């Protein structure tokens, strides 16, 4: 691609943002659909084939809320997926549970009470409070601002098997000043009663999903593609989250489309609804509905969230899966000069495709410098508030972030061999296994896994060495890499079921290794050791099986 095409047009980017700033885009609303129509028109004008889909989604829109202490009302909000209260609200004694960790709940009697929690409302605290029998949750914001949140621990739409995991408590948030006063009263030994009232509109409704696609020259309906995605629904006007990312996606689509003659694989772009108000319902539905197509054809997923924030000067901490770390580092250093340390993906950001086995990168890309106040994200104090407006966008940062995304996508589209480096994956898994092996000792033989990891490194090195070969060899390498990823990505980022989404709760690294981790955490001569060994052996077999199939896939690239 000529260098000039990699330079995003700031005027176009800001024009998109001015359009996005016209509407509050709650999932499933008429205003959101109007904004989707704008996306559709833009993508068509760039030459992409588009399809506006509609599907049933379990959406939760917060309404009125009230918190009363001693008859005085406090400024507050409720949250998406909170339980609605009775018309008169709920009344109960407050009990402070610190930050609401599992240890905090284990040390407090909260049955029938309202828990006072330090920090922004989360799905993890909602799950713990519900399980502990609390009637309500009152969260203390770390600042004077009140942060909108979805608190469902269920990833995507709930089924009959997961709907009982939805929050059972009434959940509200108050600001730091009012929270500090309540916290002090409880610390002083006072009994404090609170009344919580919340109206939350939670129901099944139709939501839109825009799919735009452009094939590579000479490629057909069964050939591989790169997936670029981001959500379009917002809290309030959401000009950074996620207007900045949507502007980035549009501009990247335009620039890349102008040079599509050089593509080796196609580009599919998806704009989701239901991210903010349905716990990633759009991307989760798409992963389920189009599982077969995605498994056969999708090579890599690039997600974009909250680009262009004012003051977002840190480009070294974006999330990326192991095998895509070198690509992310090269693109970020090329554009910014910063060295990308990267971090492991959290359980967020429409990463609904790990079960299918699709390698992924990013989510939020640029971040704020560290601040003394503990926040859930480093995206600016205005994140998830009514203050997320166009005045918190830095046009130069938006151009820079868009250039990084365009650079990454260009590499993914035009590289003869997909830039997936499974030597990095092998090193990461080997490090994790070494820690577990030391703790497990002689209780379970992990040598078969260690040998398979060593073979994976050798096979991955062979793929890298052959990447400069002929076109026919490149096609074989790409097919092998995609088949291997279907085994390796779920091993790294899921608990093992490729066809059901894991919960939205925080997961440990390598969750599929949990059986080994549980045995490693058990004292060596514990009476329960034989029970733990049973599950650990099954876990070992799952890992060995996935590695064996991945190694076979990589070796197949060199079969005569």
C-alpha positions in Angstrom: 0.0 0.0 0.0 1.4 3.4 -0.9 2.5 5.4 2.2 0.0 8.2 1.6 -2.9 5.8 1.9 -1.9 4.9 5.5 -2.4 8.5 6.6 -5.9 8.8 8.0 -7.8 12.0 7.2 -8.4 13.9 10.4 -11.2 15.9 8.8 -13.1 12.7 7.9 -12.5 11.2 11.4 -13.9 14.3 13.1 -16.9 14.5 10.7 -17.8 11.0 11.7 -17.6 11.9 15.4 -19.8 15.0 14.9 -22.4 12.7 13.4 -22.1 10.1 16.3 -22.3 12.9 18.9 -25.9 13.7 17.7 -27.5 10.7 19.3 -27.6 8.7 22.5 -27.4 5.1 21.1 -29.0 2.8 23.6 -29.2 -0.8 22.4 -32.3 -1.5 20.4 -33.6 2.1 20.2 -34.7 4.1 17.2 -31.8 6.6 17.7 -29.3 3.8 17.6 -30.8 2.4 14.4 -30.6 5.9 12.8 -26.9 5.9 13.6 -26.5 2.4 12.2 -28.0 3.7 8.9 -25.2 6.3 8.8 -22.6 3.5 9.2 -24.4 1.5 6.4 -24.3 4.4 4.0 -20.6 5.1 4.6 -19.6 1.5 4.2 -21.5 1.2 0.9 -19.9 4.4 -0.3 -16.5 2.8 0.2 -17.4 -0.2 -2.0 -18.3 -2.8 0.7 -21.2 -5.1 0.4 -23.3 -4.6 3.5 -26.0 -6.4 5.4 -28.0 -5.0 8.3 -29.1 -7.9 10.5 -31.6 -7.9 13.3 -31.7 -10.5 16.1 -33.3 -11.1 19.5 -31.1 -9.8 22.3 -31.6 -9.7 26.1 -31.1 -6.0 26.7 -31.2 -4.1 30.0 -31.7 -0.3 30.1 -31.3 1.4 33.5 -34.1 3.8 34.4 -34.9 5.9 37.5 -33.1 5.2 40.8 -33.3 6.5 44.3 -31.1 6.1 47.4 -32.4 7.4 50.7 -30.5 7.5 54.0 -32.5 8.8 57.0 -35.1 10.2 54.7 -32.5 12.2 52.6 -32.1 11.4 49.0 -28.5 10.9 47.6 -27.5 11.4 44.0 -27.4 8.0 42.4 -27.9 5.8 39.3 -28.8 2.1 38.9 -27.2 -0.3 36.4 -27.9 -2.5 33.4 -29.0 -6.0 34.6 -29.7 -4.9 38.1 -32.8 -6.4 39.6 -35.7 -3.9 39.7 -37.0 -3.0 43.1 -40.6 -3.2 44.3 -42.5 0.2 43.8 -41.6 1.2 47.3 -38.0 0.2 47.0 -36.1 -2.2 49.4 -35.1 -1.2 52.9 -32.3 -2.9 54.8 -29.3 -2.4 57.0 -26.0 -1.4 55.4 -22.9 -3.5 55.8 -19.6 -2.5 54.4 -17.7 -5.2 52.5 -14.7 -3.2 51.4 -14.0 -3.7 47.6 -16.4 -6.7 47.5 -13.8 -9.4 47.0 -14.6 -13.1 47.8 -12.6 -12.7 51.0 -14.5 -9.6 51.9 -17.8 -11.4 51.6 -16.6 -14.4 53.5 -15.9 -12.2 56.6 -19.3 -10.4 56.7 -22.8 -11.5 57.3 -24.8 -10.0 54.5 -27.9 -12.1 54.2 -30.9 -9.8 53.8 -28.8 -6.7 54.0 -27.6 -4.0 51.5 -23.8 -4.2 51.0 -21.8 -1.0 50.8 -19.0 -1.6 48.3 -15.9 0.6 47.5 -15.6 1.0 43.8 -17.5 0.9 40.5 -20.2 -1.7 40.1 -19.0 -4.9 38.5 -20.4 -8.3 37.5 -18.0 -10.0 39.9 -19.4 -8.2 43.0 -23.0 -8.7 41.7 -22.4 -12.5 41.5 -20.9 -12.6 45.0 -23.6 -10.5 46.5 -26.3 -12.5 44.9 -24.7 -15.8 46.1 -24.3 -14.5 49.6 -28.0 -13.6 49.9 -27.7 -9.8 50.0 -30.9 -7.8 49.1 -29.1 -4.9 47.5 -25.7 -3.3 46.6 -24.7 0.3 47.1 -21.4 1.1 45.3 -19.2 4.1 46.1 -17.7 5.7 43.0 -14.0 6.5 43.2 -14.8 10.0 42.1 -17.6 12.5 42.0 -18.9 11.0 38.8 -21.3 8.1 38.5 -20.2 5.3 36.1 -22.7 3.4 34.0 -22.1 -0.3 34.0 -23.6 -3.6 32.9 -23.3 -6.0 35.9 -24.4 -9.4 34.3 -21.9 -12.2 34.8 -23.5 -14.0 31.9 -21.6 -13.5 28.6 -24.1 -12.6 25.8 -27.7 -13.7 25.9 -28.7 -15.9 28.8 -30.1 -19.4 28.1 -32.4 -21.5 30.3 -29.2 -22.8 31.9 -27.6 -19.5 32.7 -30.4 -17.1 33.4 -30.4 -17.9 37.1 -26.9 -16.4 37.2 -28.2 -12.9 36.5 -28.0 -10.5 39.4 -30.7 -11.0 42.1 -29.9 -7.8 43.9 -31.0 -4.2 43.5 -27.9 -2.3 42.6 -27.2 1.5 42.8 -24.1 3.7 42.9 -23.4 7.0 44.7 -20.6 9.4 44.5 -17.3 9.4 46.5 -18.4 12.2 48.9 -21.7 10.6 50.0 -20.0 7.2 50.1 -17.2 8.3 52.4 -19.8 9.7 54.9 -21.6 6.3 55.0 -18.4 4.4 55.3 -17.4 6.5 58.3 -20.7 6.1 60.0 -20.4 2.3 59.7 -16.8 2.4 60.9 -17.9 4.3 63.9 -20.3 1.5 64.8 -23.5 3.2 63.8 -26.4 1.2 62.4 -27.4 2.7 59.1 -30.5 1.7 57.1 -30.9 2.5 53.4 -33.7 2.5 50.9 -32.9 1.5 47.3 -35.3 2.0 44.4 -34.4 1.0 40.9 -36.3 0.8 37.6 -34.5 -1.3 35.0 -36.1 -2.2 31.7 -34.7 -5.7 31.0 -36.3 -7.8 28.2 -35.8 -9.5 24.9 -35.8 -7.0 22.0 -34.5 -6.8 18.4 -31.1 -5.2 18.0 -29.2 -4.3 14.8 -25.8 -5.6 13.6 -24.1 -4.3 10.5 -21.8 -6.6 8.5 -19.7 -5.0 5.7 -17.5 -7.2 3.6 -15.0 -6.8 0.7 -13.3 -9.9 -0.7 -9.7 -10.1 -1.9 -9.2 -10.0 -5.7 -10.0 -13.4 -7.2 -11.2 -14.8 -3.9 -14.6 -16.4 -3.4 -17.2 -17.0 -0.7 -15.2 -19.8 1.0 -11.8 -18.0 1.2 -10.3 -16.6 4.5 -11.0 -13.1 5.8 -9.9 -10.8 8.6 -12.6 -9.7 11.0 -12.5 -6.0 12.3 -15.2 -5.2 14.9 -16.4 -2.7 17.4 -19.6 -1.8 19.2 -21.8 1.1 18.2 -24.2 1.2 21.2 -23.2 3.8 23.8 -23.7 5.1 27.3 -25.1 8.6 26.8 -23.5 10.1 23.6 -20.4 7.9 24.0 -18.3 10.0 21.6 -15.0 8.3 22.7 -16.6 5.0 23.7 -17.3 4.0 21.1 -17.6 6.8 18.6 -13.8 7.1 18.3 -13.4 3.5 17.5 -16.3 3.6 14.9 -14.6 6.6 13.2 -11.4 4.6 13.2 -13.1 1.6 11.7 -14.7 3.7 8.9 -11.5 5.5 8.0 -9.5 2.3 8.1 -12.1 0.6 5.8 -11.9 3.5 3.4 -8.1 3.5 3.2 -7.7 -0.2 3.0 -10.5 -0.5 0.4 -8.7 1.8 -1.9 -5.8 -0.6 -2.0 -7.8 -3.9 -2.1 -6.0 -5.0 -5.2 -3.0 -6.0 -3.0 -5.1 -8.1 -0.5 -4.4 -11.8 -0.1 -7.6 -12.3 2.0 -10.8 -10.5 2.5 -12.0 -8.0 5.1 -15.2 -8.3 7.1 -16.2 -5.5 9.4 -18.9 -5.9 12.1 -20.5 -3.1 14.1 -22.2 -4.6 17.2 -25.1 -3.5 19.4 -25.7 -5.0 22.8 -22.2 -4.4 24.1 -23.1 -1.9 26.8 -26.6 -3.1 27.6 -26.5 -6.8 26.8 -23.0 -8.0 27.9 -21.7 -8.4 24.4 -25.0 -9.9 23.1 -24.3 -8.9 19.5 -20.9 -10.4 19.1 -21.9 -13.5 21.1 -25.0 -14.1 18.9 -22.9 -13.6 15.8 -20.3 -16.1 17.0 -23.1 -18.7 17.6 -25.2 -18.0 14.5 -22.2 -18.0 12.1 -20.0 -20.5 13.9 -19.3 -22.7 10.9 -18.4 -19.8 8.6 -16.2 -18.2 11.2 -14.4 -21.4 12.0 -13.7 -22.2 8.4 -12.8 -18.8 7.2 -11.9 -16.2 9.9 -8.1 -15.9 10.3 -7.8 -13.1 12.9 -10.1 -10.8 14.9 -9.1 -7.2 15.5 -11.4 -5.4 18.0 -11.4 -1.6 18.4 -12.6 0.4 21.4 -12.3 4.0 22.6 -9.7 5.4 20.3 -8.6 9.1 20.3 -9.1 10.0 23.9 -7.6 13.3 25.1 -4.4 12.6 27.1 -4.3 9.0 26.0 -0.5 8.9 25.6 0.2 5.3 26.6 0.4 2.8 23.7 2.3 0.1 25.4 -0.4 -1.7 27.3 -3.1 -2.9 24.8 -4.3 -6.5 25.0 -3.1 -9.0 22.4 -3.1 -12.8 22.2 0.4 -14.4 22.4 0.8 -15.3 18.7 0.0 -11.7 17.6 2.3 -10.0 20.1 5.1 -9.4 17.5 2.6 -7.9 15.0 1.2 -5.5 17.6 4.7 -4.5 18.8 6.0 -3.8 15.3 3.0 -1.7 14.4 2.9 0.4 17.6 6.7 1.0 17.5 6.6 2.0 13.9 3.8 4.6 14.4 4.6 5.9 17.9 8.1 4.8 18.8 6.8 3.3 22.0 7.8 -0.2 23.0 4.7 -2.4 23.3 4.8 -4.5 26.5 1.3 -5.7 25.9 -0.9 -7.5 28.4 -3.1 -10.6 28.4 -6.7 -10.1 27.3 -9.2 -9.7 30.1 -12.7 -11.2 29.8 -14.2 -8.2 28.0 -14.2 -6.2 24.7 -16.5 -8.4 22.5 -14.0 -11.2 22.6 -16.7 -13.7 21.7 -14.6 -15.8 19.3 -12.0 -17.6 21.4 -14.1 -20.7 21.6 -14.1 -20.9 17.8 -10.4 -20.6 17.9 -9.8 -17.2 16.3 -6.7 -15.3 17.5 -7.5 -11.7 18.5 -5.9 -8.4 19.3 -6.8 -5.1 21.0 -10.0 -3.8 22.4 -8.9 -0.5 23.9 -5.7 0.7 22.3 -4.5 3.9 23.9 -4.6 4.7 27.6 -4.2 7.5 30.1 -1.1 7.8 32.3 -1.4 6.2 35.7 -3.5 8.2 38.2 -3.7 7.9 42.0 -7.5 7.1 41.9 -8.2 3.5 41.3 -10.4 3.1 38.2 -11.6 0.0 36.2 -10.0 1.4 33.1 -7.4 3.9 32.0 -9.7 5.6 29.5 -10.3 8.9 31.2 -12.6 10.1 34.0 -15.4 10.8 31.5 -15.6 7.1 30.4 -19.1 5.7 30.9 -20.5 9.1 32.0 -22.6 11.8 30.4 -19.3 13.7 29.9 -18.1 11.4 27.1 -18.5 14.2 24.6 -16.5 15.4 21.6 -14.4 17.8 23.7 -12.6 14.8 25.2 -11.3 13.7 21.8 -7.8 14.7 20.7 -7.8 14.7 16.8 -4.1 13.9 16.7 -4.5 10.9 19.0 -7.5 9.7 16.9 -5.4 9.9 13.8 -2.5 8.1 15.5 -4.7 5.3 16.8 -6.4 4.9 13.4 -3.0 4.7 11.7 -2.0 1.8 14.1 -5.2 -0.1 13.3 -4.8 0.5 9.6 -1.1 -0.7 9.8 -2.1 -3.9 11.6 -4.9 -4.6 9.2 -2.7 -4.0 6.2 -0.2 -6.5 7.4 -3.0 -9.0 8.1 -4.5 -8.5 4.6 -1.4 -8.4 2.4 1.1 -10.7 4.1 1.5 -13.9 2.0 1.7 -15.9 5.3 -0.5 -14.8 8.2 1.7 -13.1 10.9 0.9 -15.7 13.6 4.0 -16.5 15.7 3.3 -19.7 17.7 6.8 -19.7 19.1 5.6 -16.9 21.4 2.6 -19.0 22.3 4.8 -22.1 23.0 7.1 -20.0 25.3 4.1 -18.6 27.2 2.6 -22.1 27.7 5.9 -23.6 28.7 6.4 -20.9 31.4 2.9 -21.6 32.8 3.5 -25.3 32.8 6.9 -25.0 34.5 5.3 -23.2 37.4 2.6 -25.9 37.7 5.1 -28.7 37.4 7.2 -27.5 40.2 4.1 -27.4 42.5 2.6 -30.7 41.4 5.9 -32.6 41.7 5.6 -36.3 41.4 1.8 -36.4 41.8 1.1 -36.3 38.0 3.4 -36.9 35.0 3.3 -33.8 32.8 6.1 -34.9 30.5 3.7 -35.6 27.6 2.7 -32.0 27.6 6.2 -30.7 27.9 7.2 -32.7 24.9 4.3 -31.5 22.9 5.1 -27.9 23.7 8.7 -28.4 22.6 7.4 -29.9 19.3 5.0 -26.9 18.9 8.0 -24.6 19.2 9.9 -26.5 16.5 6.9 -26.7 14.2 6.2 -22.9 14.6 9.9 -22.1 13.9 9.6 -24.2 10.7 6.5 -22.2 9.6 8.3 -18.9 10.2 11.4 -20.1 8.3 9.2 -21.1 5.3 7.1 -17.9 5.3 9.1 -16.4 2.4 8.4 -19.3 0.1 6.2 -19.5 -3.0 2.5 -18.7 -3.2 1.5 -22.4 -3.1 3.6 -22.9 0.0 2.0 -19.8 1.6 -1.5 -21.2 1.1 -0.5 -24.4 2.8 1.1 -22.5 5.7 -2.0 -20.3 6.1 -4.3 -23.3 6.1 -2.1 -25.1 8.7 -1.9 -22.0 10.9 -5.7 -21.6 10.9 -6.3 -25.3 11.8 -3.7 -25.0 14.6 -5.3 -21.9 16.0 -8.7 -23.7 16.4 -6.9 -25.9 18.9 -4.6 -23.5 20.5 -6.7 -20.4 21.1 -9.4 -22.2 23.1 -6.7 -23.8 25.2 -5.3 -20.4 26.1 -8.5 -18.5 26.7 -11.5 -20.8 27.5 -12.3 -23.5 30.0 -12.6 -26.0 27.2 -16.1 -25.9 25.6 -15.9 -24.4 22.2 -19.6 -24.1 21.7 -20.7 -22.3 24.8 -19.5 -18.9 26.1 -17.7 -18.9 29.4 -19.0 -16.4 32.0 -18.1 -12.7 31.9 -16.4 -13.1 35.3 -12.6 -12.7 35.5 -10.7 -15.8 34.4 -7.2 -16.9 35.4 -4.5 -17.2 32.7 -4.9 -20.4 30.7 -8.3 -21.3 32.2 -8.2 -24.7 30.5 -5.3 -25.6 32.8 -7.5 -25.1 35.9 -7.4 -28.8 36.9 -3.6 -28.7 37.0 -3.7 -25.4 38.9 -6.0 -26.9 41.5 -3.7 -29.9 42.1 -0.7 -27.5 42.3 -2.4 -25.5 45.0 -3.1 -28.6 47.1 -0.6 -29.4 49.9 1.5 -32.4 48.8 0.2 -34.9 51.3 -3.4 -33.7 51.5 -6.0 -36.5 52.0 -8.0 -35.2 49.0 -5.0 -35.6 46.6 -6.4 -38.7 44.8 -9.6 -36.8 43.9 -7.7 -33.8 42.6 -5.4 -36.1 40.5 -8.4 -37.5 38.7 -9.4 -34.1 37.4 -5.8 -33.0 36.8 -5.2 -36.1 34.7 -8.3 -35.3 32.6 -7.0 -31.8 32.2 -3.6 -33.0 31.1 -5.3 -35.2 28.5 -7.3 -32.3 27.1 -4.1 -30.2 26.8 -2.1 -33.0 25.2 -4.9 -33.8 22.7 -5.1 -30.1 21.6 -1.4 -29.8 21.2 -1.2 -33.1 19.3 -3.8 -31.8 16.8 -2.2 -28.4 16.5 1.2 -30.0 15.8 -0.3 -32.3 13.2 -1.9 -29.3 11.5 1.5 -27.4 11.4 3.3 -30.4 10.1 0.8 -30.9 7.4 2.1 -27.7 5.7 5.2 -29.6 4.8 3.6 -32.8 3.6 4.4 -33.7 0.0 
